[in-house]
Amino acid sequence: QVQLVESGGDLVQAGGSLRLSCAASGSSFNINVMGWYRQAPGKQRELVAIITRGSTTTYADSVKGRFAISRDNAKNTVVLQMNSLKPEDTAVYYCKVIIGIRPYWGRGTQVTVSS
């Protein structure tokens, strides 16, 4: 049973920074892709950033240049460093990993950016 635990969500002023972390635990496994998605009230869940096991990254256009994703394969963790935060970044942020072809989701962590 794979479990994902997210941390780091908070209330921050516009222009500030936050660091989200996600740790995967459970049986021994190799995680192919790790990433972050977000869902704002009344909107669909959207991709923020993903990173492959080989550290290839993909970012949403809206966060390019402001957010950075990284992972530690030995610890099965993924980190999202968020800088220059904007009110429109306010959302619940979800960690997602893909093991084989199966996706697993965390419960989410709230990020609120005040103007």
Residue pairs with C-beta under 8 A, 6 or more apart in sequence:
1 26
1 27
2 24
2 25
2 26
2 27
2 29
2 97
2 99
2 104
3 24
3 25
3 26
4 22
4 23
4 24
4 95
4 96
4 97
4 104
4 105
4 106
4 107
5 22
5 23
5 25
5 106
6 20
6 21
6 22
6 93
6 94
6 95
6 106
6 107
6 108
6 109
7 20
7 21
7 22
7 109
8 18
8 19
8 20
8 21
8 80
8 109
9 18
9 20
9 92
9 93
9 109
9 110
9 111
10 18
10 111
10 112
11 112
11 113
11 114
12 18
12 85
12 111
12 112
12 113
12 114
13 113
13 114
14 85
14 86
14 87
14 113
14 114
14 115
15 84
15 85
16 85
16 113
17 81
17 82
17 83
17 84
17 85
18 82
18 85
18 111
19 79
19 80
19 81
19 82
20 36
20 79
20 80
20 82
20 93
20 95
20 109
20 111
21 77
21 78
21 79
21 80
22 34
22 36
22 77
22 78
22 79
22 95
22 97
22 106
23 75
23 76
23 77
24 31
24 34
24 76
24 77
24 97
24 104
25 76
29 76
29 99
30 53
30 99
31 53
31 73
31 76
31 97
31 98
31 99
32 52
32 53
32 98
32 99
32 100
33 50
33 51
33 52
33 53
33 96
33 97
33 98
34 50
34 51
34 69
34 71
34 78
34 95
34 96
34 97
34 98
35 47
35 48
35 49
35 50
35 51
35 69
35 78
35 95
35 96
35 97
36 48
36 49
36 50
36 69
36 78
36 80
36 93
36 94
36 95
36 96
37 45
37 46
37 47
37 48
37 93
37 94
37 96
38 45
38 46
38 48
38 89
38 91
38 92
38 93
38 94
38 111
39 45
39 46
39 91
39 92
39 94
39 108
40 88
40 90
40 91
40 92
43 91
45 94
46 60
47 58
47 60
48 59
48 60
48 63
48 67
48 80
48 93
49 57
49 58
49 59
49 60
49 63
49 67
49 68
49 69
49 80
50 57
50 58
50 69
50 96
51 57
51 58
51 69
51 70
51 71
51 78
53 73
55 70
55 71
57 69
59 67
59 69
62 88
63 82
63 89
66 82
66 83
66 84
66 85
67 80
67 81
67 82
67 83
68 80
68 81
68 83
69 78
69 79
69 80
69 81
70 78
70 79
70 81
71 77
71 78
71 79
72 78
78 95
78 97
80 93
82 89
82 111
85 111
85 113
86 113
87 113
87 114
87 115
88 113
89 111
89 113
90 111
90 112
90 113
91 111
92 108
92 109
92 110
92 111
93 108
93 109
93 110
93 111
94 105
94 106
94 107
94 108
95 105
95 106
96 103
96 104
96 105
96 106
97 103
97 104
98 104
